[in-house]
Amino acid sequence: MTADLFADSPSTERRNEPLGPGAVVLRAFALDEGAALVDIIHALSTVSPFRHLVTPGGHTMSVAMTNCGKVGWVSDRRGYRYDAIDPETGQPWPPMPALFMQLAAEAAAEAGFDRFVPDACLVNRYVTGSRLTMHQDRNERRDSEPIVSVSLGVPAMFQFGGQGKGTKPLNVPLVHGDVVVWGGPSRMNYHGVLPLKASHHPLTGMDRLNLTFRTAR
């Protein structure tokens, strides 16, 4: 696969850029809702705060995470899983906001996946140097449903690989308002985020925020 795909492409106008079968970047798809989405994320984090999860191998993730929806993705020395209860607060995760549900469904439909109803939204916060290593999303019971990933704040370099670790990934620059959807034949493709470079965005400062919608159960 070719690296640095669309490296010089700005994302000020809506357009769709395919990454592979069932996978597409929806440029500027969430741009108009960006400020509202950031405000909602801040409100959610006062209920279920951001935290740095520990992997089963004992590694502390550089990306801070929280969740909303019926279930949330968690990780500790016991493994990766979804849980209806926030282990930090002992309470259910905040409900999925209506704007989140609408955006996820519309983005999935634009990518060819109709009637997408996520029950989990992972909210990730990246700071300079944070990264997400290449991985597959394997913990969902309904992996026939797509993943919808919304980028907010400072730019990031998303990596989208194949279904084996030996495939050289695409390097796909993402900016505020871009949405990536992958499902169908690409649902189990490896993906990640390279270390975040120092930058600034008027809505998020030095941070990148990411919403990842899934149907987990």
Beta strands, then each sheet from edge to edge (+ up, - down):
strand 1: 15-20
strand 2: 23-27
strand 3: 64-69
strand 4: 72-76
strand 5: 79-83
strand 6: 120-126
strand 7: 132-135
strand 8: 147-153
strand 9: 156-160
strand 10: 170-174
strand 11: 179-182
strand 12: 191-193
strand 13: 208-214
sheet 1: 1+ 2- 11+ 8- 13+ 6- 3+
sheet 2: 4+ 5-
sheet 3: 7+ 12- 9+ 10-
end
